[in-house]
Each structure stands twice: as structure tokens, then as C-alpha cells.
């Protein structure tokens, strides 16, 4: 089991503990995030590309049927 929380989550996903379900918008946000300097300094372009390819090939990509925007919660 990987030492990091993200590593453990990926391990569980790849071992079919749960189904990863994402939308095209979430995938686009992931790709944008992985191009930021923080990630580019920690992973090679090949590693980032491989991660995105894995998600595209193995995750269930859905089209959302409703739109949710903002949060109007009044919690303090």
C-alpha cells in the first residue's frame, strides 16, 4: 500500500474497490491542474501524460444531467 493518501486511493481504484466516475469537465480541470508548476516540478511530462491516459482509459466518464453552481449554505 502506498504511503500517501492519493497513492492509497489510486491503489484501491485500480484494485476495483470502487469505480472512478468523472465528467469531461473534471478531466479538463485535472489536466489544467497537472500543468501547474507545483506538479510539473514533481513529475515528468511523461508521468503526467501516463496518469491522464490511465484515467481516460479506466475511469467511467459520464455526462452530468444536472448543473450545480455555488453554495448557499448558511453554516458557520
Residue, then its C-alpha position, 0 to 999 in steps of 0.5 A: x500500500x502506498x504511503x500517501x493518501x492519493x497513492x492509497x486511493x489510486x491503489x484501491x481504484x485500480x484494485x476495483x474497490x470502487x469505480x472512478x466516475x468523472x465528467x469531461x469537465x473534471x478531466x479538463x480541470x485535472x489536466x489544467x491542474x497537472x500543468x501547474x508548476x507545483x506538479x510539473x516540478x514533481x513529475x515528468x511530462x511523461x508521468x503526467x501524460x501516463x496518469x491522464x491516459x490511465x484515467x481516460x482509459x479506466x475511469x467511467x466518464x459520464x455526462x452530468x444531467x444536472x448543473x450545480x453552481x455555488x453554495x448557499x449554505x448558511x453554516x458557520 
